Each structure stands twice: as structure tokens, then as C-alpha cells.
């Protein structure tokens, strides 16, 4: 039997946003996201999904040693 796969729209726990920015390339950590209040970024080409930062304006960067992560993911 198929679906339903999601019972509710997922919420990004870092920022409580649910909106998705759809892109055609893989997202880059700490890259700006189109629209400042997005919870996720999704590639329409391969279906990959990335979370966004606490502000919702950047792709979440999991590397705490990266200076961009310190700046954008707060």
C-alpha cells in the first residue's frame, strides 16, 4: 500500500519554519536561501533536502569549524 507518507508538514526545529525553497542544484552549506523564512531547501532534480539555519535565511552548516557556520547559523 502507498502513503500517506507524511501526516503533517514537517517543521524545522531550529527555526519553526515549514516553507520550502525549491532549487535545481545541490545546496551549499551556509549559502543564502531565497526568501528569509524557509525551513528547508529541496532539489527538484534529485529530491535531496537540507535544513535551514536558525534565521531561516541560510542552508544549515553542520561544520562548527567553518567561519561561515558561525556567522550564518546562529
C-alpha positions as a Markdown table, in Angstrom:
| # | Residue | x | y | z |
|---|---|---|---|---|
| 1 | Unk | 0.0 | 0.0 | 0.0 |
| 2 | Unk | 1.2 | 3.5 | -0.8 |
| 3 | Unk | 1.2 | 6.5 | 1.6 |
| 4 | Unk | 0.3 | 8.7 | 3.2 |
| 5 | Unk | 4.0 | 9.3 | 3.9 |
| 6 | Unk | 3.7 | 12.5 | 5.9 |
| 7 | Unk | 0.8 | 13.0 | 8.3 |
| 8 | Unk | 1.7 | 16.7 | 8.7 |
| 9 | Unk | 4.0 | 19.3 | 7.1 |
| 10 | Unk | 7.4 | 18.9 | 8.8 |
| 11 | Unk | 8.7 | 21.8 | 10.9 |
| 12 | Unk | 12.4 | 22.7 | 11.1 |
| 13 | Unk | 13.2 | 22.5 | 14.8 |
| 14 | Unk | 15.9 | 25.2 | 14.6 |
| 15 | Unk | 13.6 | 28.0 | 13.4 |
| 16 | Unk | 10.0 | 26.6 | 13.4 |
| 17 | Unk | 9.5 | 27.3 | 9.7 |
| 18 | Unk | 7.8 | 24.9 | 7.3 |
| 19 | Unk | 8.2 | 26.6 | 3.9 |
| 20 | Unk | 10.4 | 25.0 | 1.3 |
| 21 | Unk | 12.7 | 26.7 | -1.2 |
| 22 | Unk | 12.9 | 24.6 | -4.3 |
| 23 | Unk | 16.2 | 24.7 | -6.2 |
| 24 | Unk | 17.7 | 22.9 | -9.2 |
| 25 | Unk | 21.2 | 22.3 | -7.8 |
| 26 | Unk | 22.6 | 20.9 | -4.6 |
| 27 | Unk | 22.6 | 23.4 | -1.8 |
| 28 | Unk | 25.9 | 24.6 | -0.3 |
| 29 | Unk | 26.3 | 24.9 | 3.5 |
| 30 | Unk | 25.9 | 28.5 | 4.7 |
| 31 | Unk | 24.6 | 29.6 | 1.3 |
| 32 | Unk | 21.8 | 32.2 | 1.3 |
| 33 | Unk | 18.3 | 30.9 | 0.8 |
| 34 | Unk | 15.8 | 32.6 | -1.5 |
| 35 | Unk | 13.2 | 34.0 | 0.9 |
| 36 | Unk | 14.3 | 34.7 | 4.5 |
| 37 | Unk | 11.8 | 32.4 | 6.3 |
| 38 | Unk | 12.3 | 29.0 | 4.8 |
| 39 | Unk | 12.6 | 25.8 | 6.9 |
| 40 | Unk | 14.0 | 23.6 | 4.2 |
| 41 | Unk | 15.7 | 23.7 | 0.8 |
| 42 | Unk | 14.9 | 20.9 | -1.7 |
| 43 | Unk | 16.4 | 20.0 | -5.1 |
| 44 | Unk | 13.7 | 19.4 | -7.7 |
| 45 | Unk | 16.3 | 17.4 | -9.7 |
| 46 | Unk | 17.4 | 14.7 | -7.2 |
| 47 | Unk | 15.0 | 15.1 | -4.2 |
| 48 | Unk | 17.7 | 16.0 | -1.7 |
| 49 | Unk | 16.5 | 18.1 | 1.3 |
| 50 | Unk | 18.6 | 20.4 | 3.5 |
| 51 | Unk | 17.5 | 22.2 | 6.7 |
| 52 | Unk | 18.0 | 25.9 | 7.1 |
| 53 | Unk | 19.7 | 27.9 | 9.8 |
| 54 | Unk | 18.1 | 29.4 | 12.9 |
| 55 | Unk | 17.2 | 32.5 | 11.0 |
| 56 | Unk | 15.8 | 30.5 | 8.0 |
| 57 | Unk | 17.9 | 32.6 | 5.6 |
| 58 | Unk | 20.9 | 30.2 | 5.1 |
| 59 | Unk | 21.4 | 26.5 | 4.4 |
| 60 | Unk | 22.4 | 24.9 | 7.7 |
| 61 | Unk | 26.1 | 24.3 | 8.0 |
| 62 | Unk | 27.0 | 21.3 | 10.2 |
| 63 | Unk | 30.7 | 22.2 | 10.4 |
| 64 | Unk | 31.2 | 24.3 | 13.6 |
| 65 | Unk | 34.8 | 24.9 | 12.5 |
| 66 | Unk | 33.7 | 26.8 | 9.4 |
| 67 | Unk | 33.6 | 30.6 | 9.9 |
| 68 | Unk | 30.5 | 30.8 | 7.7 |
| 69 | Unk | 28.7 | 28.4 | 10.0 |
| 70 | Unk | 29.4 | 30.6 | 13.0 |
| 71 | Unk | 28.2 | 33.7 | 11.2 |
| 72 | Unk | 25.1 | 32.3 | 9.4 |
| 73 | Unk | 23.8 | 29.6 | 11.5 |
| 74 | Unk | 23.2 | 31.5 | 14.7 |
